[in-house]
Amino acid sequence: PRLAQYSVEAELDKRGGKKFGPPNGKKMTIFFDDVSMPEVNKWGDQTTLELVRLAVEYGGFYFLDKDKRGDFKTCENLQYLAAKQHPGSGKNDIPNRLKRPLNSCQHLTT
């Protein structure tokens, strides 16, 4: 999950206080490719997807820096797009907590 968070944070500029966003007041789309891939740990969690849920549902992340750990970093002007396959054949279903804030569109091929 750290790598996913660092990848998003690397593209954001500080806007003031604990608010961050894309440079020059622009908007940014973050594409999460194949969210059905993360492994399920022994507690039944997919930690990377919990990070995605946190970003989508609450609009940001928690700081990873030791001196600011526990503080919430608000990310503005971001929109999220994700792709996944149906569960099975090595693909996992995404948690219901992540399904709730997302809209679903299916494209079936024959």
C-alpha positions as CSV (number, residue, x, y, z in Angstrom):
1,P,0.0,0.0,0.0
2,R,2.9,2.4,0.6
3,L,4.0,2.3,-3.0
4,A,0.5,3.1,-4.2
5,Q,0.2,6.0,-1.8
6,Y,3.7,7.3,-2.7
7,S,2.8,7.1,-6.4
8,V,-0.2,9.3,-6.0
9,E,1.5,11.7,-3.6
10,A,4.4,12.2,-5.9
11,E,2.1,14.0,-8.4
12,L,0.5,16.3,-5.8
13,D,1.6,19.8,-4.7
14,K,0.9,21.3,-1.3
15,R,-1.9,23.8,-1.3
16,G,-1.8,25.0,2.2
17,G,-2.2,23.4,5.6
18,K,-2.8,19.7,5.1
19,K,-4.4,20.1,1.6
20,F,-2.8,18.8,-1.5
21,G,-3.8,18.6,-5.1
22,P,-2.5,18.5,-8.7
23,P,-0.2,21.4,-9.8
24,N,-1.5,24.7,-11.0
25,G,-5.1,24.1,-9.8
26,K,-5.6,21.4,-12.4
27,K,-7.7,18.2,-12.0
28,M,-6.2,14.7,-12.0
29,T,-7.6,11.3,-12.8
30,I,-6.1,8.4,-11.0
31,F,-6.5,5.0,-12.7
32,F,-6.3,1.9,-10.6
33,D,-5.7,-1.0,-13.0
34,D,-7.1,-4.4,-12.2
35,V,-8.2,-3.9,-8.6
36,S,-9.1,-7.6,-8.4
37,M,-5.4,-8.5,-8.2
38,P,-4.3,-7.7,-4.6
39,E,-3.8,-10.7,-2.4
40,V,-6.1,-11.4,0.5
41,N,-4.1,-11.5,3.7
42,K,-4.8,-14.0,6.6
43,W,-7.3,-11.5,8.1
44,G,-9.3,-11.4,4.8
45,D,-8.1,-7.8,4.0
46,Q,-6.7,-6.4,0.8
47,T,-4.6,-3.6,2.3
48,T,-4.0,-1.8,-1.0
49,L,-7.8,-1.7,-1.7
50,E,-8.4,-0.3,1.8
51,L,-6.0,2.6,0.8
52,V,-8.1,3.1,-2.4
53,R,-11.3,3.1,-0.4
54,L,-9.8,5.7,2.0
55,A,-8.9,8.0,-0.8
56,V,-12.2,7.6,-2.6
57,E,-14.5,7.8,0.4
58,Y,-12.7,10.3,2.6
59,G,-10.8,12.3,0.0
60,G,-7.2,11.7,1.1
61,F,-4.6,9.6,3.0
62,Y,-2.9,9.6,6.3
63,F,0.6,11.0,6.4
64,L,3.3,8.3,6.4
65,D,6.0,10.7,7.8
66,K,7.0,9.8,11.4
67,D,6.5,13.4,12.6
68,K,3.0,13.7,11.1
69,R,1.8,10.1,11.4
70,G,-1.9,9.9,12.2
71,D,-2.7,13.3,10.6
72,F,-5.0,13.2,7.6
73,K,-3.8,14.6,4.2
74,T,-6.7,16.0,2.2
75,C,-6.4,15.6,-1.6
76,E,-8.4,17.9,-3.8
77,N,-9.4,17.9,-7.4
78,L,-8.9,14.1,-7.9
79,Q,-11.2,11.7,-9.6
80,Y,-10.7,7.9,-9.6
81,L,-11.2,5.3,-12.2
82,A,-10.7,1.6,-11.6
83,A,-10.8,-1.6,-13.7
84,K,-11.3,-5.2,-12.5
85,Q,-12.2,-8.6,-13.8
86,H,-14.8,-11.0,-12.5
87,P,-13.6,-13.1,-9.5
88,G,-12.2,-16.5,-10.2
89,S,-9.1,-17.8,-12.0
90,G,-6.7,-16.0,-9.6
91,K,-8.8,-12.8,-9.4
92,N,-10.3,-11.8,-6.1
93,D,-13.5,-9.9,-5.5
94,I,-13.2,-6.4,-4.1
95,P,-14.5,-5.7,-0.6
96,N,-18.1,-4.4,-0.2
97,R,-16.7,-1.4,1.5
98,L,-15.0,-0.4,-1.7
99,K,-18.0,-1.3,-3.9
100,R,-20.2,1.1,-2.0
101,P,-18.7,4.4,-3.1
102,L,-18.0,3.3,-6.7
103,N,-20.3,3.3,-9.7
104,S,-20.2,0.2,-11.8
105,C,-20.2,-0.1,-15.5
106,Q,-19.8,-3.5,-17.2
107,H,-18.5,-4.3,-20.6
108,L,-19.0,-7.9,-21.6
109,T,-17.2,-9.4,-24.5
110,T,-18.2,-12.6,-26.3
